[in-house]
Amino acid sequence: MNKETMQNQLIALVNYQQGAVVSKTIIDKDTGTVTLFAFAMGQGLSEHTAPFDALVQVLDGEVEIKISGTPFHLKQGEIIIIPAHEPHALKAVSDFKMLLTMIRS
């Protein structure tokens, strides 16, 4: 299976819902989680912190992620690491899907 096929399979696991954020947990272990998200355009997550580093992989669309007040505009195929304990927020610039990986140990 090639990389594009795998990514398309992930994208298909969550659907957009107008005015909503949809999530699907893929892996939930004591050592970490992998979660798919689908954000309708304009939806987001308010500023918060997490006790672990987070890897965000944009699977579809575009998002603005603010980390400690600095905005980062990401689109399909791009990734960013959100450091532990740093305040961060995100807002979907368009309909947007991401894979979020958090490693707890």
C-alpha positions as CSV (number, residue, x, y, z in Angstrom):
1,M,0.0,0.0,0.0
2,N,1.5,3.4,-1.0
3,K,1.5,6.6,1.1
4,E,-1.3,8.2,-0.9
5,T,-3.6,5.3,-0.5
6,M,-3.0,5.2,3.3
7,Q,-3.7,8.9,3.6
8,N,-6.9,8.6,1.6
9,Q,-8.0,5.8,3.9
10,L,-7.4,8.0,6.9
11,I,-9.2,10.9,5.4
12,A,-12.3,8.7,4.7
13,L,-12.6,7.6,8.4
14,V,-14.0,11.0,9.5
15,N,-16.6,13.1,7.7
16,Y,-17.2,16.9,7.8
17,Q,-20.3,18.1,9.6
18,Q,-21.4,21.7,9.0
19,G,-20.7,23.9,12.0
20,A,-19.0,21.0,13.9
21,V,-15.8,19.3,14.9
22,V,-15.8,15.5,14.5
23,S,-13.2,13.2,16.0
24,K,-12.3,9.5,15.8
25,T,-9.8,7.9,18.1
26,I,-7.6,5.5,16.2
27,I,-5.2,4.5,19.0
28,D,-5.7,5.0,22.7
29,K,-3.0,3.6,24.9
30,D,-1.4,4.6,28.2
31,T,1.7,5.6,26.1
32,G,-0.2,7.8,23.7
33,T,-3.1,8.5,21.4
34,V,-3.7,9.0,17.7
35,T,-6.9,10.8,16.8
36,L,-8.4,12.0,13.5
37,F,-10.3,15.2,13.4
38,A,-12.5,16.9,10.8
39,F,-13.2,20.6,11.4
40,A,-15.8,22.5,9.4
41,M,-14.6,25.8,8.1
42,G,-14.5,28.4,10.9
43,Q,-14.5,25.8,13.7
44,G,-11.6,25.5,16.0
45,L,-10.2,24.8,19.5
46,S,-9.8,27.6,21.9
47,E,-6.4,28.3,23.5
48,H,-5.3,25.5,25.9
49,T,-2.2,23.6,26.9
50,A,-1.3,19.9,26.9
51,P,1.2,18.1,29.1
52,F,2.8,16.3,26.2
53,D,4.2,17.2,22.8
54,A,1.7,16.9,20.0
55,L,2.3,16.2,16.3
56,V,-0.3,17.6,13.9
57,Q,-0.4,16.3,10.3
58,V,-2.8,18.1,8.0
59,L,-4.6,15.6,5.8
60,D,-7.0,17.9,4.0
61,G,-7.7,21.6,3.8
62,E,-6.0,24.5,5.7
63,V,-5.7,25.6,9.3
64,E,-4.2,28.4,11.4
65,I,-2.5,27.1,14.5
66,K,-1.3,29.6,17.1
67,I,1.5,28.4,19.4
68,S,2.4,30.8,22.2
69,G,0.7,33.6,20.1
70,T,2.7,32.9,16.9
71,P,0.4,32.0,14.0
72,F,1.3,29.1,11.6
73,H,-0.7,28.6,8.4
74,L,-0.7,24.9,7.4
75,K,-2.2,23.1,4.4
76,Q,-2.5,19.5,3.3
77,G,0.7,17.5,3.6
78,E,2.3,19.8,6.2
79,I,3.1,18.9,9.8
80,I,3.9,20.9,13.0
81,I,5.0,19.9,16.5
82,I,3.2,21.6,19.4
83,P,5.5,21.6,22.4
84,A,4.2,20.4,25.7
85,H,2.9,23.1,28.1
86,E,2.8,25.8,25.3
87,P,-0.5,27.6,24.9
88,H,-2.0,26.8,21.5
89,A,-5.3,27.2,19.6
90,L,-6.5,26.4,16.1
91,K,-9.0,27.6,13.6
92,A,-10.1,25.9,10.3
93,V,-9.4,28.3,7.4
94,S,-11.3,25.8,5.2
95,D,-12.8,22.5,5.9
96,F,-9.8,20.7,7.4
97,K,-8.8,17.3,8.6
98,M,-5.8,16.4,10.8
99,L,-4.2,13.5,12.4
100,L,-3.1,14.3,16.0
101,T,-0.5,12.1,17.6
102,M,0.4,12.6,21.3
103,I,3.1,10.5,23.0
104,R,2.8,10.4,26.7
105,S,6.0,8.7,27.6
